[in-house]
Structures are given as C-alpha cells and as structure tokens.
C-alpha cells in the first residue's frame, strides 16, 4: 500500500449508556489484527493490520475525517501494526482523545 501517514485527532463524545453511566463514544469499528486471518476478511485486506470497517455518520470519527478502509498505524503513540484485535479494541476504548496515524490507500502526497 503506497501512502502517507495521515494524522487524525478524534475527541470522543460523552453519552449515557442504558444504565445511566457515562461512556465515551467514537463512532467507528475496526477489523484485523495479528490473530485474524486477513485472507478471510470480507474487505480483502492484504495484511494483518488494524483497519476501519465502519464509520457512523455524524460521529466523532466521521467529524475527525476517519474513513472506512483506513489502516490505523498508531494510536496515542502506541504501535497498532503488530497487535491482536482485542488489544487494539481495548486500547482504543481506553482514552477519551485518540491521536492516530492512519494509512489511506491512494493518498501518496499531501
């Protein structure tokens, strides 16, 4: 994948869950990880990276510029290129602000 790293800063949205507890919502889903078989991915990824599989409309992720098929390289300085799916999910859930570097297919210059 020939591309540049694109910085994305995502400020999660505070909402109340069904039990009245405050949770931080980011509005995107991921797929992949070193514990997943990328050849079985419906998105036809070419490696075991962490990829954005869904971005909800008008969500913090959409407002930050995150797109489906973006490959998340780093999150708050943590390398996501060689981690399991669960570890990536847990890390993304951990912080109210996500400073990410993503690779986007087709973006080769600024």
C-alpha positions as CSV (number, residue, x, y, z in Angstrom):
1,X,0.0,0.0,0.0
2,X,1.7,3.2,-1.1
3,X,0.5,6.1,1.0
4,X,1.4,8.8,3.6
5,X,0.6,8.7,7.2
6,X,-2.4,10.9,7.9
7,X,-2.8,12.4,11.4
8,X,-6.3,12.1,12.8
9,X,-7.3,13.6,16.2
10,X,-10.6,12.2,17.5
11,X,-12.3,13.6,20.5
12,X,-14.8,11.0,21.8
13,X,-18.4,12.0,22.6
14,X,-19.6,11.6,26.2
15,X,-23.0,9.8,26.3
16,X,-25.0,7.9,28.9
17,X,-25.5,4.2,28.5
18,X,-28.7,2.3,29.2
19,X,-27.8,2.2,32.9
20,X,-27.1,5.9,33.2
21,X,-23.3,5.6,33.2
22,X,-21.1,8.0,31.2
23,X,-19.3,6.3,28.3
24,X,-17.1,7.8,25.6
25,X,-18.3,7.1,22.0
26,X,-16.1,7.3,19.0
27,X,-18.3,6.0,16.2
28,X,-16.2,3.5,14.3
29,X,-15.5,-0.2,14.2
30,X,-12.3,-2.0,13.4
31,X,-11.2,-5.3,11.9
32,X,-8.0,-7.2,11.6
33,X,-5.1,-7.9,13.9
34,X,-2.3,-10.4,14.1
35,X,-4.7,-13.0,15.5
36,X,-7.0,-12.7,12.4
37,X,-6.7,-14.4,9.0
38,X,-6.8,-11.4,6.6
39,X,-7.4,-13.7,3.7
40,X,-10.9,-14.4,5.1
41,X,-11.7,-10.7,5.5
42,X,-14.8,-9.6,3.5
43,X,-12.9,-6.3,2.9
44,X,-10.0,-8.2,1.2
45,X,-7.2,-6.7,3.3
46,X,-3.6,-7.5,2.3
47,X,-2.1,-7.9,5.8
48,X,-2.9,-8.3,9.5
49,X,-3.1,-4.6,10.3
50,X,-5.9,-2.9,12.1
51,X,-8.4,-1.4,9.6
52,X,-11.5,0.8,10.0
53,X,-14.5,-1.3,8.9
54,X,-17.3,1.1,9.7
55,X,-17.7,4.9,10.4
56,X,-21.1,6.1,11.7
57,X,-22.5,9.2,10.1
58,X,-22.1,12.4,12.1
59,X,-20.0,10.5,14.7
60,X,-16.8,11.9,16.3
61,X,-14.9,9.5,13.9
62,X,-16.6,11.0,10.8
63,X,-16.1,14.5,12.0
64,X,-12.3,13.8,12.6
65,X,-12.0,12.5,9.0
66,X,-11.6,8.8,9.6
67,X,-12.7,6.7,6.7
68,X,-13.6,3.0,6.0
69,X,-10.5,1.1,5.0
70,X,-8.1,3.4,6.8
71,X,-5.3,1.4,8.3
72,X,-4.6,2.5,11.9
73,X,-0.8,2.6,12.3
74,X,-0.6,4.2,15.7
75,X,-2.9,5.5,18.5
76,X,-1.6,7.9,21.1
77,X,1.9,6.7,20.1
78,X,1.1,3.0,20.6
79,X,2.0,0.9,17.6
80,X,-1.0,-1.0,16.3
81,X,0.7,-2.6,13.3
82,X,1.5,-5.8,15.2
83,X,-1.2,-6.3,17.8
84,X,-4.2,-8.5,18.3
85,X,-7.7,-7.4,17.5
86,X,-8.7,-7.4,21.2
87,X,-5.6,-5.4,22.3
88,X,-6.4,-2.8,19.6
89,X,-10.1,-2.5,20.7
90,X,-9.1,-2.3,24.4
91,X,-6.5,0.4,23.7
92,X,-8.9,2.5,21.6
93,X,-11.6,2.3,24.3
94,X,-9.1,3.4,27.0
95,X,-8.7,7.1,26.1
96,X,-11.2,10.0,25.6
97,X,-8.9,11.5,22.9
98,X,-7.3,9.4,20.1
99,X,-4.3,10.9,18.3
100,X,-4.0,8.4,15.4
101,X,-1.8,8.0,12.4
102,X,-3.6,6.2,9.6
103,X,-2.6,5.0,6.1
104,X,-5.1,5.6,3.4
105,X,-4.9,3.8,0.1
106,X,-4.4,6.1,-2.8
107,X,-3.1,9.0,-0.7
108,X,0.6,9.3,-1.7
109,X,1.2,13.1,-1.2
110,X,-0.1,16.0,0.8
